Amino acid sequence: MERFFKLKENNTDVRTEVIGGITTFMTMAYILAVNPSMLSVAGIDPTAALIATCLASFVGTMCMALMANYPFALAPGMGLNAYFAYTVCIGMGYDWRVALAAVAAEGVVFIVLSLTNVREAIFNAIPRTLKKGVTAGIGLFIAFIGLQGADIVVNSDSTLLTYVNFRANFHTEGICAILALIGLFIIIVLHIKGVKAAILIGIIATWVLGMLAQAIGLYQVTPDAGFYSLYPSFGITDFSKFGETFGQVFKADFSGVSITNFIVVLFAFLFVDIFDTIGTLVGVATKADMLDKDGKLPRIKPALLADAIATLVGAIFGTSTTTTFVESSAGVGAGARTGLSSVVTGLLFLLAIFFAPIFTAVPGFATAPALIFVGFLMVTAIVDVDFNDLSEAIPAYLCLLAMPLMYSISEGIAIGVISYVVINVCCGKAKKITPLMYILTLLFIAKYVFL
């Protein structure tokens, strides 16, 4: 392991990598419940979707570990699965097999782009200051996800968002928010005291406290409102269901499918995935101090190739686009620095096929504290932005602002890139802009006009 993963060179050890891998998996485990539920809306059997999710995550994460030696985990992406189900299948009326074909085609295009260095060139073309803004923006984004997952922040008719009414729904939303806040302070205190497993301990402690709250009646199971039992169950996965999705991408019926609309769907998947992945790699790699002196990520090519392979394989298994997960930052926050961490995460996804009911029982309020705290760790990157140079600082700020408010990493990058080019050109600083940044700006503008 030392020879293959270069643990000493990366200032880590087996114990730290294992803890980091488990932590990443724990913060991503929600996808095992959310993705099957999302894809079932499109007509895919939930159990088949669960198996496909686990296998795609396993293959993608292992590719990242063995090809690039990075602690980045992959799984079917949030947002992309919603687009798959609600826009392509329900809105446009396409069969889910056709949607899978679009995802598979996207994967093939990604493999070509990765092998020809196009995606690597895009990564390297983003200015260092903008990369810092991306990192901080992702921090706010995942912290926002955590606040919502814990029901600390809820919808409001008058202000769009507000804090939960602890008294009105104490036994459901209220107690979940309180437990999440307790878990957050557990992580904070342990981290300050130098406990490496602080994030993982916080997740488990919060879950255990939740089960105790359920036992004494503070937490009440209310399935109709989305509050289920916190105790893990021990069911058996029906593996025969996997045959309902495996290889179905090759049986897609394209009769009645407009080639123009199919290309639009393909490019929509392509745009969102490529910049979500690049944004995640920038953010997590920056936080882990993996970028070189020029702001480039070593071994970026195999990392992007692993992501592309995962997308294609995931479509064959029967799930929406598989991509690098921003929750990998939780494992990095726990000390993970090599692919050994990803091996652990990948194996846990494989194991989850057999024990899915246990893993899916981890409640959102237990993983939320980890996301909120890692958000803090990532947002600190903003201090490296030179705020005396407004042509650099303002695009980074707009990028940081857009990600949580637009609920999208790729949209944040788009706003950052467009504003960077426009501001610097108008201020007479066009010489420092690379040709690829101009191309990206035009592509982003075209995306908003045509997609």
Protein Blocks (a to p, Z undefined) as FASTA:
>chain_A
ZZmnommlnopafklmmmmmmmmmmmmmmmmmmmmmmmmmnopafklmmmmmmmmmmmmm
mmmmmmnopabdcdddehjlmmmmmmmmmmnopafklmmmmmmmmmmmmmmmmmnommmm
mmmmpcfklmmmmmmmmmmmmmmmmmmmnomaccdfklopacddfklmmmlmmmmmmmmm
mmmmmmmmmmmnopaklmmmmmmmmmmmmmmmmmnomaccdfknopacfbdcdddddfkl
mmmmgoplmmccfehiafklmmmmmmmmmmmmmmmmmmmmmmmmmmnopacfkopaehkl
mmmmmmmmmmmmmmmnopacddddfklmmmmmnopabfklmmmmmmmmmmmmmmmmmmmm
pcfklmmmmmmmmmmmmmmmmmmpcfklmmlmmmmmmmmmmmmmnopaklmmmmmmmmmm
mmmmmnopammpcfklmmmmmmmmmmmmmZZ
